[in-house]
Every structure is written in C-alpha cells, then in structure tokens.
Amino acid sequence: MSPGRDPDEDLVRRAGRGDPAAVQALVARKLPRVLNLAGRMLGDPAEAEDVAQEALLRAWKQAPGWKSGKARFDTWLHRVTLNLCYDRLRRREITGVQLPDRADPAPGAHEEMQARQLGVRVQAALAALPERQRSALALCHFQEIGAMEAADIMGVSIEALESLLARGRRRLRELLLETAREEGLA
C-alpha cells in the first residue's frame, strides 16, 4: 500500500458493491472507535450506540459513491460521528434534557399577586387621566403603535401627540405615587 493511499479504500469500495464480508469487516474495524468517540462526547452508552449505528449506516449508504482523495474514510466517518453527537447535544439543550442548575424564573404566587395589584393600580390611574392623554398612552404603550400612526388615529400632529404623552406619563406617575402613599407602599 502506498503512503498516501486510504487504508479503508478497498473495503469501502467492496462494501459499496454489496459485499457482505466487506461490510462486516468495515463495521468490525470502525465500530469500536466510533462507539468510543460517541460515548466520550455524549456520556450516555445508549445514545452512543445510536450515534454509532447511524454513523455506520451513513457510511454504508455513502460507500457506493465513495471517492478517495478528498479525505480518508476514517476522517469522514469521525466527522459524521461528531456531527451526530453535536446534533444530539443541541437537542438536549433545546428540549431541556439536561436541567440547568438555576432557579425557575417564573414568578411565584407572591410576585403574581403583586403584579395583579400593580395592574389594578395602573388601570385605576389610567382611568383618572383625561381621555386624550389616556388614548395617547394606550395607543403608544399598550398597543405598541408608532407615534406617526397614533397621531393619525387621534387626528393630531406629532407634536401634539408627544405633548399628550409627556403630560399623560407625568400625571400617571403622580397618580401612582399618590396611591402608593395612601396604601403605605411608598
């Protein structure tokens, strides 16, 4: 065998022609290393076996069209194995198979109650605003409509809308502070 020749070239070519002995020899030669790599990457023997099977299945499907010269077959097979491992590791992250060591970011019952109470206070303060200020705030902040469109909807200029928003925010802040003081929160 020449120094630049792929040592698996003959086996791969024979496996591609459907030679069962070549397929068996290729599996016997490659399975231990592929399984070892997948096991080290995934840390789960069952998953490593699945990846090794998939990698060898892809090798068997690729064998009929294999062309030596670009990369050695062993190099290609290891790259396929690594990519399959990366896919599984990404899936673990996405599906949450590996649970993070952090607290649940969802609000607890106390936080939810506080948020509801704040929502009630904000709604009451909004209701106490003059109608045009309330409309400007509702359109721009709660409906997330841009200033140009909100001004068109209200039939006012941009400058008038900005003035309504500024006065509305200022008055809303005042009303919320008053309510907080009355309830002993400030």
N, C-alpha and C positions, 0 to 999 in steps of 0.2 A: 504494500500500500504506500502511495506517495505521501510526503509530509503534509501537503495541502488538501488532501482528499478527506472527505467526511467519512468517518468510520462506520456510520449508520447508513450510508448511501445505498448499498446493495440490499440491506434488509428492508429499507423503506420502499425501494423500487419493487421488490418481490411482494411485499405486503400490499402495495398498490395494485398489483396484478391479481390479488386474491389468494396468495399462497398462505394457507393456514399455519404452516410451520414458521414462516417469517413473522406473521402477526404474533404468534406465541413467543417467539424469541425476542421480538421488539418489546412486548409487554414485560417479559421476564427481565430484560435488560434495563428498562426505563422506569417501571413501576416503583421500585424501592426509593429511587432518588426523587421522583415526583411526589410520592407519598410523604417522604421526609420533608421536602420543601413546604408542601401544603400544611403539614402538621405544625411545623415551626411558625408559619405565618398565621394560622388560624387558632392554634391551641385547642382544637377540638378534633379528636380522631375520626369521628363520624363525618364531619364536614370535610376533613382532609381526604377521606376515602371518596366522597362525592366529587370533589375537585379533581382528584387523580383520575377517576373514571371518566369525567368529562374531558379532561385534557387528552387522555389516550384515545377517546372516541373521536375527538377532533383530529388527532394525528392520523388515525385510521382513515377518516374521510379525506384528509389532505394528501394522503400517500399517493393516490393515483396521479395527481398533478404536481407532485414534489419536484422541484428543480434545485439541484445542489448548486452551490456557488455563492448565493446571496448570504446565507448564514448556515451554520451547521445545524443539522436536525435537532441535536441535543439543545442547542441555544434557543431555537424556535420553540421547542417543547417547554423549556423552562419559562420562556416569556409568556406563553399561553397559560401555564400554571399560575404564574404570578398575577396575570391579569384576572384570572378567575378568582383568585384569592382577594385581590383588591375589590372586585365586584361584591364579593360576599361581605367583606369588611364594611364597605359603604352601605350595603343593605342593612347591616346590623345597626349602623348609626342612624339610618333613616327610620327603621322600624322600631328602634329602641330596644333591641335585644340586649345590648349592654347598657344597663341602667347607670345613669350618671350619679355621682356622689354629691348631689346638690338638693337643696330643699325644693319642694314643689312651689313654683312661682304663682300658682293660683291663689287668689285671695281667700282668707279664712272667713268664718262666719262673722267675726267682729268687723273685719275690713269691709265685708259686703254690707253690713248694717250701716257703717259709717258712710259708705258711698251712696246708699239709698237716702240717708238723711241729708247728705250734701245735695243730692239731686233734688230733693223736695225743697230745700232752701233756695237753690238756684232757680227752680221753676217759680217759686213764690216771688223772688226778687225780679225775675223777668216779667212776670205779670204786672208788677208795680211800675214798670217803665212806661214812658209814653209810647204809643203804638208804633210810631215811625222808628224810634230807636230800637224797640223790640224786633221790628221787622228786619232792620238792617243787621242786627246781631244774629237773628235766626237764619237769615239767608247766607251770610258770610261765614259764620262759625259753626252752625249746626247742620246746614245743608251743604256747606263747603262750595258755595257758588262764588266765582270770581267777582271782583269788585265791579268790572265793566258790566257784566251780566246782571248783577244785583242792582246796579244803578238803573239799568234799562227796565228791569222788572218793576222797580219802585217809581220810575218816571222822574228821576232826579239826576243831577250832574254827579260826576265822580267826586268833586269837591264836597258837594252836599252829603253824599254817602259817607265820605271819610269823616266829616263833621258829626254826622249821626252816630257813626261807630265809636268815635272818640268820646262823645258825651254819654252814649249808652254804656260803654265799658266803665267809665268813671262812676256813673250813677249805680251801676250794678255792683261795683266794688264797695261803694258806700253802703248800699243796702245789705250786702252780705256781712260787712263788718258790724253794722248795727244789730243784725240778727245774732251774730256770734256773741256780741257783748251781752245781749238780752239773755242768751242761753248760758252765759258764763263760760263760753269757749275761747274768748279772746283775752 
